[in-house]
Amino acid sequence: MDELTLYTYIAVFGTFAISFAIAWWARAASTSDFYVAGGGITPIQNGMAIGADWMSAASFISMAGLIAFLGYGGSVFLMGWTGGYVLLAMLLAPYMRKHGKFTVPEFIADRYYSKTARIVAVICLIIASLTYIIGQMKGVGVAFSRFLEVDYGLGLAIGMAVVWFYAVLGGMKGITYTQIAQYVVMIFAYTIPAVFISLQLTGNPIPQLGLGSTLADGSGVFLLDKLDLVVTELGFKEYTTNNMNGSLDMFAYTMSLMIGTAGLPHVIMRFFTVPSAKAARSSAGYALVFISLLYTVAPAVGAMARLNLMSTIEPTAGQNLEYSERPQWFKDWEKTGLLEFEDKNGDGKIQYSADKATNEMVRVDNDIMVLANPAIANLPNWVIALVAAGGLAAALSTAAGLLLAISSSISHDLMKGVLTPNLSEKNELLTGRIVMTLAILVSGYLGLNPPGFAAGTVALAFGLAASSMFPALMMGIFSKKMSGTAAIAGMCFGIGVTMLYVFQHKGIMFIPGTSFLGDMGPNWFFGISPNAFGVVGALVNFGVAFIVLQLTGPAPKHIPDLVENMRRPGCTSAVSDHSA
């Protein structure tokens, strides 16, 4: 066993061992523990757990890879996710925490005085959360397949087993404390390589400042200027000005991620674990600090990874790397199938360009950039191993939160709230664990055939949440007149339009070969990509809801009082009030 493999096993299985130990210590004994960790999590603890939830496979593994290849266009993920978090923390979470329920569908049922609304919310939640989990499972498979040198499918199965253990056993209580430990692993795994690489390239140990610094080779050229020069020479778009598919799509993409972020229930549920609405606001502030440590470093990681990749393939201008002399990291990633070379001209050298006819790097998966970056930069083996552990922790932490959201929506909202209201607490807890097990199996199966890279798949999930949950929550808190009939109609039309658009381009349930139009720009609605269509779905949701409201009349008289109580500072309902 070589040094790198030894370090990787220590880092990965050490992280797993800590997660298992915490899950056993914090195992859930009641539904309150299982759904909301007993409502006794401190703001700092919750802030760190939110940070771990936030740093999913999409953020940790995929976002910097997207920024590496999209350049300026990749900023939609930074702007969308952070902006959405501010929306969530300021406009939704504290009010919903004050209402004092277990789940988002339960809040929807109370506000819209309807079991039907609850069922629709459950369906929307499951669709969005399952799509989100696919992205996490892609990240798990990528990390395992490379660092444990196993097949992608086997890596996925191992990840499923790990998340099943601590999520099913501990519920929200176990997940919260596990995520605190995972956050520590993740932030060190992300920032330490970035410090090393920034110091190596620019002489500045602070990555955020290194991104705007001159190169350490004495040329006086700024890092971003050098990167622009390198990519344009090979026919790619200029790194600092590339705006993806145009300004409208970029705007729609950003807005879809923002409002989707605010509507995703697994993050909202986090705010139910603290004792009060005041604590919810405090935990939001702490979470923003913890999250910013990664999100401000990501642009530097992406830019430096792209420059290092280009410099490896073309060490000097016009001189391409001999394939036989490719470095070990290149060989390792080739084994996974996520990096592929095809010698089209037979000269034995690696040509990398924007021209598909001559480009011999036929596959460079976005999702490998962060994981491969330390090896590309020739960093020590322990750093590479730390990144592997961080990537797995990121994917598993978010997957656990999403699985809990699905589990609670079925066991608490559908079973306890609608179908079997007399369900005992013991049986509800058992149902929640069975549902979570089934959800893990389904998500694992879907993860074998993801519709794209991790962040792109997650963007689809955010779009589905944006078109269904966000408008209903916003109207529920800030409109005293909005009725249940109108809100239900809005949710159905919003997610219906979005799913139709996504499936006609991506395939029905993302199954290859089932798309109507193909994922092609000319067939996009006003040039808006499927990943960004959530904002259109949200507008449809709002529009339909207000039209139906005018036709059917406002909510009953007791609803304005309920809304007013949510908005009023003061006492907070206990989340442990287990009323369906």
ZAMARGU-4260 file (C-alpha; in steps of 0.2 Angstrom, whole numbers, plus 5000, padded with zeros to 4 digits):
<rodrens>
0) 5000/5000/5000 | 5007/5017/4995 | 5008/5032/5006 | 4993/5041/4997 | 4982/5026/4999
5) 4986/5024/5017 | 4983/5043/5021 | 4966/5042/5011 | 4960/5027/5020 | 4965/5035/5037
10) 4956/5051/5032 | 4940/5043/5024 | 4937/5029/5037 | 4942/5040/5051 | 4928/5052/5046
15) 4916/5038/5044 | 4921/5031/5062 | 4918/5048/5070 | 4901/5050/5061 | 4896/5032/5067
20) 4901/5036/5085 | 4891/5052/5085 | 4876/5044/5077 | 4876/5030/5090 | 4878/5043/5104
25) 4865/5055/5098 | 4852/5041/5092 | 4834/5047/5092 | 4823/5041/5105 | 4807/5051/5100
30) 4800/5059/5085 | 4805/5076/5092 | 4823/5070/5092 | 4821/5062/5075 | 4813/5077/5066
35) 4820/5093/5075 | 4834/5086/5087 | 4822/5090/5102 | 4823/5109/5098 | 4838/5111/5109
40) 4852/5115/5097 | 4862/5131/5100 | 4863/5144/5087 | 4882/5141/5085 | 4880/5122/5083
45) 4865/5125/5071 | 4875/5138/5061 | 4889/5125/5059 | 4877/5111/5054 | 4868/5123/5041
50) 4886/5126/5034 | 4889/5108/5032 | 4871/5105/5024 | 4875/5120/5013 | 4892/5113/5007
55) 4885/5099/4997 | 4893/5089/4984 | 4888/5103/4972 | 4896/5117/4983 | 4912/5107/4988
60) 4915/5096/4973 | 4906/5104/4958 | 4905/5123/4960 | 4923/5127/4959 | 4924/5115/4944
65) 4910/5124/4936 | 4919/5141/4939 | 4935/5133/4932 | 4927/5130/4915 | 4914/5143/4915
70) 4924/5158/4922 | 4913/5173/4926 | 4898/5163/4920 | 4900/5151/4935 | 4897/5166/4947
75) 4878/5162/4945 | 4881/5148/4958 | 4889/5160/4970 | 4877/5174/4968 | 4861/5162/4968
80) 4865/5151/4983 | 4872/5165/4994 | 4858/5177/4989 | 4845/5163/4992 | 4852/5160/5009
85) 4849/5178/5014 | 4831/5177/5007 | 4828/5161/5018 | 4836/5168/5034 | 4828/5185/5033
90) 4811/5182/5025 | 4806/5164/5029 | 4815/5154/5042 | 4812/5165/5058 | 4793/5167/5054
95) 4791/5148/5051 | 4801/5144/5067 | 4789/5155/5077 | 4774/5145/5070 | 4782/5130/5079
100) 4779/5115/5068 | 4790/5100/5063 | 4790/5101/5044 | 4787/5113/5029 | 4771/5104/5023
105) 4764/5105/5041 | 4766/5124/5040 | 4758/5124/5023 | 4743/5113/5030 | 4741/5126/5044
110) 4742/5141/5034 | 4731/5135/5020 | 4719/5126/5031 | 4719/5111/5020 | 4725/5093/5020
115) 4726/5094/5001 | 4739/5108/5002 | 4749/5097/5014 | 4749/5082/5001 | 4753/5094/4987
120) 4768/5101/4997 | 4774/5083/5001 | 4774/5079/4983 | 4783/5095/4978 | 4796/5092/4992
125) 4799/5074/4987 | 4802/5078/4968 | 4814/5092/4972 | 4823/5083/4986 | 4825/5067/4976
130) 4832/5077/4961 | 4844/5086/4974 | 4850/5069/4981 | 4855/5063/4963 | 4868/5077/4963
135) 4875/5071/4980 | 4876/5053/4975 | 4885/5058/4959 | 4898/5067/4971 | 4899/5051/4982
140) 4902/5040/4967 | 4915/5051/4960 | 4925/5053/4976 | 4924/5034/4980 | 4929/5028/4963
145) 4945/5038/4963 | 4951/5038/4980 | 4946/5020/4986 | 4949/5014/4968 | 4933/5005/4966
150) 4919/5005/4953 | 4908/5020/4953 | 4893/5009/4957 | 4901/5001/4971 | 4907/5018/4978
155) 4889/5024/4977 | 4883/5009/4987 | 4896/5011/5001 | 4891/5030/5002 | 4873/5024/5003
160) 4877/5012/5017 | 4886/5025/5027 | 4873/5038/5026 | 4859/5025/5030 | 4868/5021/5046
165) 4869/5038/5054 | 4854/5046/5046 | 4842/5032/5050 | 4849/5029/5068 | 4851/5047/5073
170) 4838/5057/5064 | 4840/5076/5065 | 4848/5074/5081 | 4862/5062/5075 | 4863/5071/5058
175) 4866/5088/5067 | 4880/5083/5078 | 4888/5073/5063 | 4887/5088/5052 | 4896/5098/5065
180) 4911/5086/5064 | 4909/5085/5045 | 4910/5104/5043 | 4926/5104/5052 | 4933/5091/5040
185) 4926/5100/5025 | 4932/5117/5028 | 4950/5111/5032 | 4949/5100/5016 | 4944/5115/5006
190) 4955/5129/5012 | 4971/5121/5016 | 4974/5115/4998 | 4969/5133/4992 | 4982/5141/5004
195) 4995/5129/4997 | 4991/5132/4979 | 4989/5151/4981 | 5006/5152/4989 | 5013/5141/4975
200) 5006/5152/4961 | 5006/5169/4968 | 5016/5169/4984 | 5001/5175/4993 | 4994/5163/5006
205) 4976/5170/5006 | 4967/5163/4991 | 4954/5177/4990 | 4969/5189/4988 | 4979/5177/4978
210) 4966/5177/4964 | 4969/5196/4961 | 4988/5195/4963 | 5003/5194/4951 | 5011/5177/4947
215) 5026/5172/4958 | 5037/5168/4943 | 5042/5186/4942 | 5034/5190/4926 | 5023/5203/4934
220) 5007/5196/4925 | 4991/5195/4935 | 4985/5177/4938 | 4968/5181/4929 | 4977/5189/4915
225) 4988/5174/4912 | 4972/5163/4913 | 4963/5173/4900 | 4978/5172/4889 | 4980/5153/4890
230) 4962/5149/4887 | 4959/5161/4873 | 4975/5154/4864 | 4966/5137/4864 | 4950/5144/4857
235) 4940/5145/4873 | 4930/5160/4879 | 4939/5173/4889 | 4939/5167/4907 | 4934/5184/4915
240) 4920/5189/4903 | 4911/5172/4898 | 4893/5174/4903 | 4887/5157/4899 | 4872/5157/4888
245) 4869/5176/4888 | 4863/5189/4900 | 4845/5183/4901 | 4849/5165/4905 | 4862/5171/4918
250) 4849/5182/4927 | 4836/5168/4926 | 4849/5155/4933 | 4854/5166/4947 | 4836/5170/4952
255) 4831/5152/4951 | 4845/5147/4962 | 4840/5161/4974 | 4822/5157/4976 | 4825/5139/4975
260) 4837/5140/4990 | 4824/5149/5000 | 4811/5136/4996 | 4821/5120/4999 | 4814/5112/5015
265) 4829/5102/5021 | 4838/5119/5026 | 4822/5127/5032 | 4820/5112/5044 | 4837/5116/5052
270) 4829/5132/5059 | 4816/5121/5068 | 4830/5113/5079 | 4834/5129/5089 | 4823/5134/5104
275) 4816/5151/5098 | 4814/5163/5083 | 4828/5174/5090 | 4840/5159/5091 | 4835/5155/5073
280) 4840/5173/5067 | 4857/5171/5077 | 4860/5154/5069 | 4857/5161/5052 | 4871/5174/5055
285) 4883/5161/5061 | 4879/5150/5046 | 4883/5164/5035 | 4900/5166/5042 | 4904/5148/5041
290) 4898/5146/5023 | 4907/5162/5018 | 4924/5153/5022 | 4920/5141/5007 | 4911/5153/4995
295) 4924/5166/4995 | 4938/5154/4992 | 4929/5144/4978 | 4933/5157/4964 | 4951/5156/4968
300) 4951/5137/4968 | 4942/5136/4952 | 4954/5149/4943 | 4969/5141/4950 | 4963/5123/4946
305) 4960/5128/4927 | 4977/5137/4926 | 4986/5122/4933 | 4977/5110/4922 | 4981/5120/4906
310) 5000/5122/4912 | 5001/5103/4914 | 4994/5099/4897 | 5004/5113/4888 | 5019/5117/4899
315) 5026/5130/4887 | 5016/5139/4873 | 5015/5127/4858 | 5023/5112/4867 | 5010/5099/4871
320) 5013/5086/4884 | 5018/5068/4878 | 5004/5056/4883 | 5017/5043/4888 | 5024/5056/4901
325) 5007/5061/4908 | 5008/5063/4927 | 5001/5050/4939 | 4985/5060/4944 | 4981/5059/4925
330) 4982/5040/4925 | 4972/5039/4941 | 4958/5049/4935 | 4958/5040/4918 | 4954/5024/4927
335) 4937/5032/4934 | 4932/5036/4916 | 4929/5055/4921 | 4945/5060/4912 | 4947/5053/4894
340) 4961/5056/4880 | 4959/5051/4862 | 4974/5053/4851 | 4965/5060/4835 | 4981/5064/4825
345) 4991/5050/4831 | 5006/5061/4837 | 5006/5054/4855 | 5004/5072/4862 | 4989/5079/4871
350) 4980/5093/4862 | 4967/5102/4872 | 4957/5115/4863 | 4939/5122/4861 | 4938/5114/4843
355) 4929/5097/4845 | 4937/5091/4829 | 4955/5093/4836 | 4952/5092/4855 | 4959/5076/4862
360) 4954/5079/4880 | 4937/5072/4875 | 4931/5071/4893 | 4936/5082/4908 | 4922/5080/4920
365) 4918/5096/4930 | 4917/5087/4946 | 4935/5081/4946 | 4943/5098/4947 | 4942/5101/4966
370) 4947/5083/4970 | 4961/5082/4957 | 4968/5100/4961 | 4980/5095/4975 | 4987/5081/4964
375) 4989/5093/4949 | 4998/5105/4960 | 5010/5092/4967 | 5004/5095/4985 | 5008/5082/4999
380) 4999/5066/5000 | 4990/5070/5016 | 4982/5086/5008 | 4976/5075/4994 | 4969/5063/5007
385) 4961/5077/5016 | 4952/5083/5001 | 4945/5066/4998 | 4938/5065/5015 | 4931/5082/5013
390) 4922/5078/4997 | 4914/5063/5004 | 4909/5072/5020 | 4901/5086/5009 | 4890/5074/4999
395) 4885/5063/5013 | 4880/5078/5025 | 4868/5085/5013 | 4861/5069/5007 | 4857/5065/5025
400) 4847/5081/5027 | 4838/5078/5011 | 4833/5061/5016 | 4827/5067/5033 | 4816/5080/5024
405) 4808/5066/5013 | 4806/5054/5027 | 4797/5067/5038 | 4786/5073/5024 | 4779/5055/5022
410) 4779/5048/5040 | 4774/5064/5048 | 4764/5074/5035 | 4757/5060/5024 | 4754/5046/5037
415) 4752/5055/5053 | 4744/5071/5046 | 4732/5063/5033 | 4731/5044/5032 | 4733/5038/5049
420) 4731/5052/5062 | 4731/5040/5077 | 4748/5033/5072 | 4758/5031/5089 | 4774/5040/5091
425) 4784/5023/5091 | 4776/5018/5075 | 4779/5035/5067 | 4797/5034/5071 | 4798/5017/5064
430) 4789/5023/5048 | 4801/5037/5046 | 4816/5025/5047 | 4808/5013/5034 | 4804/5028/5022
435) 4822/5035/5024 | 4829/5017/5019 | 4818/5017/5004 | 4823/5034/4999 | 4841/5030/5000
440) 4838/5015/4988 | 4829/5026/4976 | 4841/5040/4976 | 4856/5028/4974 | 4847/5020/4959
445) 4845/5037/4951 | 4863/5042/4956 | 4869/5028/4944 | 4862/5038/4929 | 4863/5056/4934
450) 4856/5069/4921 | 4873/5079/4922 | 4887/5085/4933 | 4883/5087/4952 | 4880/5106/4952
455) 4869/5106/4936 | 4858/5092/4944 | 4856/5102/4960 | 4852/5117/4950 | 4837/5107/4943
460) 4831/5103/4961 | 4832/5121/4965 | 4822/5126/4950 | 4808/5113/4956 | 4808/5120/4973
465) 4808/5138/4966 | 4793/5135/4956 | 4783/5126/4969 | 4788/5129/4988 | 4795/5147/4988
470) 4779/5156/4981 | 4768/5146/4993 | 4779/5150/5008 | 4781/5169/5003 | 4762/5171/5000
475) 4758/5162/5016 | 4769/5173/5027 | 4766/5190/5018 | 4748/5189/5012 | 4734/5188/5024
480) 4721/5185/5010 | 4730/5171/5000 | 4718/5156/5001 | 4721/5137/5001 | 4713/5135/4984
485) 4723/5148/4976 | 4740/5142/4984 | 4736/5124/4979 | 4733/5129/4961 | 4749/5140/4960
490) 4760/5125/4967 | 4752/5113/4954 | 4754/5124/4939 | 4771/5130/4945 | 4780/5114/4947
495) 4770/5106/4932 | 4776/5119/4920 | 4794/5117/4926 | 4794/5098/4926 | 4787/5098/4908
500) 4800/5110/4902 | 4814/5100/4911 | 4808/5083/4906 | 4806/5088/4887 | 4824/5094/4887
505) 4832/5082/4900 | 4821/5066/4897 | 4807/5060/4908 | 4814/5057/4925 | 4831/5060/4917
510) 4830/5044/4908 | 4842/5045/4892 | 4833/5045/4876 | 4816/5051/4882 | 4817/5069/4879
515) 4806/5078/4867 | 4817/5092/4861 | 4834/5087/4867 | 4845/5098/4878 | 4848/5111/4864
520) 4849/5130/4865 | 4838/5133/4850 | 4824/5125/4858 | 4825/5134/4874 | 4811/5146/4879
525) 4818/5164/4876 | 4835/5156/4878 | 4832/5151/4896 | 4841/5134/4900 | 4831/5120/4909
530) 4842/5122/4924 | 4836/5140/4925 | 4818/5138/4921 | 4813/5138/4940 | 4811/5157/4940
535) 4798/5155/4926 | 4789/5142/4935 | 4788/5153/4951 | 4781/5167/4941 | 4768/5155/4934
540) 4764/5150/4952 | 4762/5168/4958 | 4751/5172/4943 | 4740/5157/4944 | 4738/5159/4963
545) 4733/5178/4962 | 4721/5174/4947 | 4712/5160/4957 | 4712/5171/4972 | 4702/5184/4963
550) 4690/5171/4957 | 4687/5162/4973 | 4689/5175/4986 | 4701/5177/5001 | 4706/5165/5015
555) 4694/5163/5030 | 4694/5176/5044 | 4705/5166/5056 | 4720/5165/5044 | 4724/5184/5045
560) 4726/5182/5064 | 4737/5167/5061 | 4748/5177/5049 | 4749/5192/5061 | 4754/5181/5075
565) 4768/5174/5065 | 4774/5191/5061 | 4773/5198/5079 | 4789/5197/5089 | 4787/5188/5106
570) 4784/5171/5112 | 4788/5156/5101 | 4778/5140/5099 | 4788/5125/5105 | 4792/5114/5091
575) 4789/5099/5102 | 4771/5103/5101 | 4767/5087/5091 | 4750/5092/5084 | 4746/5086/5066
</rodrens>
